[in-house]
Amino acid sequence: MHHLHRQGIVHGSITTDTCGKFGFGGDGKQRGEKEEQVWKLIDLVGVQFIGRDLPLVRFRRCAPPEAVLVVDDGGGGGGRPRRFELSENFQASYSLDIWAFGQLMFETLVGKPLFRSSSDLDNNIRATVHILGGWNEDNLRDVIHEVEVAGIGTVGADLISHCLCPHPEDRPKSMEKISVHPYLKAAASRSRKNAPGLVQVRKFKC
């Protein structure tokens, strides 16, 4: 992601399906060679330059809140529920990939989807869009709770929750900033012991 962003390119579809581990290992390791496996992004055919439109089919599985449109505000009086839908085209931005990175981190470390899944893809997308349309600090507190229950700790919860801020301007500005976050810098040696709950110590500004 850092390399793509340095070229002014947005991936737009960072999910568990578009990341893979490559390199020598197991039966594929050649004699005398040091084992080395690295995570890489795949599905590069649909990447887009920043500022250009991404089609819905590209980003719908990792859509951020700002890609959600209000199509019915419920009349303003609470008489009927608000209705949301994803934009058919969304301007490529680094914040889209950073949101997707936060979602990916949550799902791989916690072991469950950020949003409740359904066997029906269309119903699942509709439910996800409804949640995204009202995504706020209460949702972030739920994210932090899930991360800490999974044993990831306060520092990891800080990284993930900042990537998942409702407003793009409150997320990390670049993958370079994410790469120097204490959680990633200490990933190889950090303790999985839970630190004091971040829900109590963090002041939300997003």
C-alpha positions in Angstrom: 0.0 0.0 0.0 2.8 2.4 0.9 4.4 1.7 -2.5 1.1 2.3 -4.4 0.4 5.5 -2.6 3.8 6.9 -3.3 2.9 6.4 -7.0 -0.4 8.3 -6.5 -2.4 5.1 -6.8 -5.2 3.8 -4.7 -5.9 0.0 -4.5 -9.5 0.3 -3.6 -10.2 -3.3 -2.7 -8.1 -4.3 0.3 -9.8 -7.3 1.8 -8.9 -10.8 3.1 -9.4 -12.0 -0.5 -6.8 -9.6 -2.0 -3.9 -10.3 0.4 -1.7 -13.4 0.1 1.5 -14.7 1.6 4.2 -15.5 -0.9 7.7 -16.9 -0.7 9.5 -20.1 0.2 8.2 -22.3 2.9 7.3 -25.9 3.6 7.8 -28.2 0.6 8.5 -25.2 -1.6 11.6 -24.2 0.3 14.8 -25.0 -1.6 17.7 -26.6 0.2 20.1 -24.2 1.8 17.8 -21.2 1.3 16.5 -19.1 4.1 12.7 -19.3 4.6 11.1 -16.0 3.8 7.4 -15.4 3.4 5.9 -11.9 2.9 2.3 -10.6 2.6 1.5 -9.0 -0.7 -1.5 -7.3 -2.3 -3.0 -8.9 -5.4 -5.9 -7.9 -7.7 -4.0 -4.9 -9.1 -6.0 -4.8 -12.3 -8.6 -2.4 -10.9 -6.3 0.1 -9.1 -6.9 3.8 -9.8 -5.1 7.1 -9.7 -6.0 9.3 -6.8 -8.9 11.6 -7.6 -10.4 9.4 -10.3 -13.6 7.4 -9.9 -13.7 3.9 -8.6 -16.7 1.7 -9.6 -18.9 0.3 -6.9 -17.9 -3.3 -7.7 -14.3 -2.4 -6.8 -14.8 -1.0 -3.3 -18.1 -2.3 -2.0 -16.6 -4.9 0.3 -14.4 -2.3 2.0 -16.5 0.9 1.6 -15.9 3.7 4.1 -18.7 5.7 5.7 -18.1 8.6 3.3 -19.1 6.4 0.3 -22.6 6.1 1.7 -25.4 8.3 0.4 -28.6 9.2 2.2 -31.4 8.4 -0.2 -34.3 8.9 2.3 -33.8 10.9 5.5 -36.9 9.4 7.0 -38.9 12.6 6.8 -36.8 14.3 9.5 -39.4 13.4 12.2 -38.4 9.8 12.9 -41.6 8.5 11.2 -39.7 6.0 9.1 -36.1 4.7 9.1 -33.5 6.4 7.0 -32.3 4.7 3.8 -28.8 4.6 2.6 -27.0 3.3 -0.5 -23.5 3.1 -1.7 -22.3 5.6 -4.3 -22.1 4.0 -7.8 -18.7 5.8 -8.2 -16.4 7.0 -5.5 -13.4 9.2 -5.9 -10.2 7.2 -5.2 -8.4 8.5 -2.0 -5.8 7.3 0.4 -8.3 7.4 3.2 -10.3 4.7 1.4 -7.4 2.3 1.5 -6.6 3.3 5.1 -10.2 2.5 6.2 -9.9 -0.8 4.3 -6.6 -1.5 6.1 -8.3 -1.0 9.5 -11.1 -3.3 8.5 -8.6 -5.9 7.4 -6.6 -5.6 10.6 -9.8 -6.1 12.7 -11.0 -9.1 10.7 -7.6 -10.9 10.7 -6.7 -10.2 14.3 -10.1 -10.6 15.9 -11.2 -13.4 13.6 -14.6 -12.2 12.6 -16.1 -9.7 10.1 -16.3 -6.1 11.1 -20.0 -6.2 10.1 -22.4 -9.1 10.7 -22.4 -11.4 7.7 -25.2 -13.1 5.9 -25.3 -16.0 3.5 -27.2 -13.6 1.1 -24.6 -11.2 -0.4 -27.3 -8.5 -1.2 -28.8 -8.6 2.2 -25.3 -8.5 3.8 -24.4 -5.4 1.7 -27.6 -3.7 2.6 -27.1 -4.3 6.3 -23.5 -3.1 6.1 -24.5 0.1 4.3 -27.1 0.8 7.0 -24.4 0.5 9.7 -21.9 2.6 7.7 -24.5 5.3 7.3 -24.6 5.9 11.0 -21.0 4.9 11.8 -19.9 6.9 14.9 -17.9 6.8 18.1 -20.1 4.2 19.7 -19.1 1.8 16.9 -15.5 2.6 17.5 -15.9 1.7 21.2 -17.4 -1.6 20.1 -14.4 -2.1 17.8 -12.0 -1.4 20.7 -13.8 -3.8 23.0 -13.7 -6.6 20.4 -10.0 -6.0 19.8 -9.1 -6.0 23.5 -11.2 -9.1 24.2 -9.3 -10.8 21.4 -6.1 -10.1 23.4 -4.6 -7.6 20.9 -4.1 -4.9 23.5 -4.5 -1.2 23.8 -1.8 -0.2 21.2 -3.3 -2.4 18.5 -6.8 -1.1 19.4 -5.5 2.4 18.9 -4.2 1.7 15.4 -7.3 -0.1 14.2 -9.8 2.4 15.7 -7.9 5.4 14.2 -8.0 3.7 10.7 -11.8 3.2 11.2 -12.6 6.8 12.2 -16.0 8.0 10.7 -14.4 11.0 9.1 -11.6 10.5 6.6 -9.7 13.6 7.9 -9.3 11.9 11.3 -7.7 8.8 10.0 -3.9 8.5 9.6 -2.8 10.6 6.7 -0.6 8.0 5.0 0.6 4.4 5.1 4.0 5.9 6.1 2.5 7.1 9.4 0.8 3.8 9.9 4.1 1.9 9.3 5.7 3.7 12.2 2.8 3.2 14.6 4.1 1.5 17.9 1.9 -1.6 17.3 3.5 -2.4 13.9 7.0 -1.4 15.0 6.8 -3.8 17.9 4.7 -6.5 16.2 7.5 -9.1 16.3 8.2 -8.8 20.1 5.2 -7.2 21.7 3.3 -8.9 24.5 -0.2 -10.0 23.9 -1.1 -9.1 27.5 -4.0 -6.7 27.8 -3.3 -3.2 28.8 -5.8 -1.0 30.6 -8.9 -0.5 28.5 -8.5 2.1 25.8 -12.2 2.9 26.0 -11.5 4.7 29.3 -8.2 6.4 28.3 -8.7 7.6 24.7 -10.4 10.9 24.0 -12.3 10.5 20.8 -12.0 13.3 18.3 -13.3 11.5 15.2 
